[in-house]
C-alpha cells in the first residue's frame, strides 16, 4: 500500500523558523514599550548577549533570534524526516 511521504526541506524550514522568531522578538519588544514594567528584559539579557535598549542592541538581538531559529530548523528538519520516513499515515482507521 502506498503511503504519502512527508518531509521537511531543511533550509526553507530553517529560514521560516528564523524569520518567525525575529517577528516574535519584535512583537515582544513592542509589548515591552507598551508595558515597560513587565520584567520582560531579564530573559533577553540571558538569551541575547549584546542586547540593550539601543538600536545596535536591538539589531543584535534580532540577528541572534534569526540565528537561533535557523540553527533549530537545520537540526530539526532532518530529525523529523528520519522519524517520519514510512511512519506517516493519513488513514484514520489505524
C-alpha positions, 0 to 999 in steps of 0.5 A, spaced: 500 500 500 502 506 498 503 511 503 504 519 502 511 521 504 512 527 508 518 531 509 521 537 511 526 541 506 531 543 511 533 550 509 526 553 507 524 550 514 530 553 517 529 560 514 521 560 516 523 558 523 528 564 523 524 569 520 518 567 525 522 568 531 525 575 529 517 577 528 516 574 535 522 578 538 519 584 535 512 583 537 515 582 544 519 588 544 513 592 542 509 589 548 515 591 552 514 599 550 507 598 551 508 595 558 515 597 560 514 594 567 513 587 565 520 584 567 520 582 560 528 584 559 531 579 564 530 573 559 533 577 553 539 579 557 540 571 558 538 569 551 541 575 547 548 577 549 549 584 546 542 586 547 540 593 550 535 598 549 539 601 543 538 600 536 545 596 535 542 592 541 536 591 538 539 589 531 543 584 535 538 581 538 534 580 532 540 577 528 541 572 534 533 570 534 534 569 526 540 565 528 537 561 533 531 559 529 535 557 523 540 553 527 533 549 530 530 548 523 537 545 520 537 540 526 530 539 526 528 538 519 532 532 518 530 529 525 523 529 523 524 526 516 528 520 519 522 519 524 517 520 519 520 516 513 514 510 512 511 512 519 506 517 516 499 515 515 493 519 513 488 513 514 484 514 520 482 507 521 489 505 524 
